[in-house]
Amino acid sequence: MVDDFHSTFEWSVFLEGITKVFPDRQIDDIPDSDPIFHTLYDLERRFQVPGAQYLYSGRTYEKDENGRPAHWRAIRDDQGRIIVAICHNMDLGDAWSGPTIRATTKSSPRWRTASA
């Protein structure tokens, strides 16, 4: 899984590298009906998952206005199975990190709680 890269600039950097690894594979948006969104849970509404920076900025996107919308994309094998899941313009990893993430500003309630 590729995660936590944002904006059109970082997308172009990613494309430059991934096409060296998979020169003959296409990158497609993952449709809502794909089994990956219905294996454990029925995820019918997807949204931009913000990184930890949301705690102090209030923005769901990073970098600049090109940091949105979120894209769920994939590279598939010859049988149509996802071999590379691509989460662009979001930080899905931070969503799984949970309470171990510390806010970086003293005005954040999370920072005050963790520092007490």
Salt bridges, closest charged atoms under 4 A:
ASP4 OD1 - HIS6 NE2 2.95
GLU10 OE2 - LYS63 NZ 3.34
ASP29 OD1 - ARG73 NE 3.15
ASP32 OD1 - ARG46 NH2 2.11
ASP34 OD2 - ARG76 NH2 2.55
ASP42 OD1 - HIS38 ND1 2.84
GLU62 OE1 - HIS6 NE2 3.46
GLU65 OE1 - ARG68 NH2 2.33
ASP77 OD2 - ARG81 NE 2.72
ASP78 OD1 - ARG25 NH1 2.80
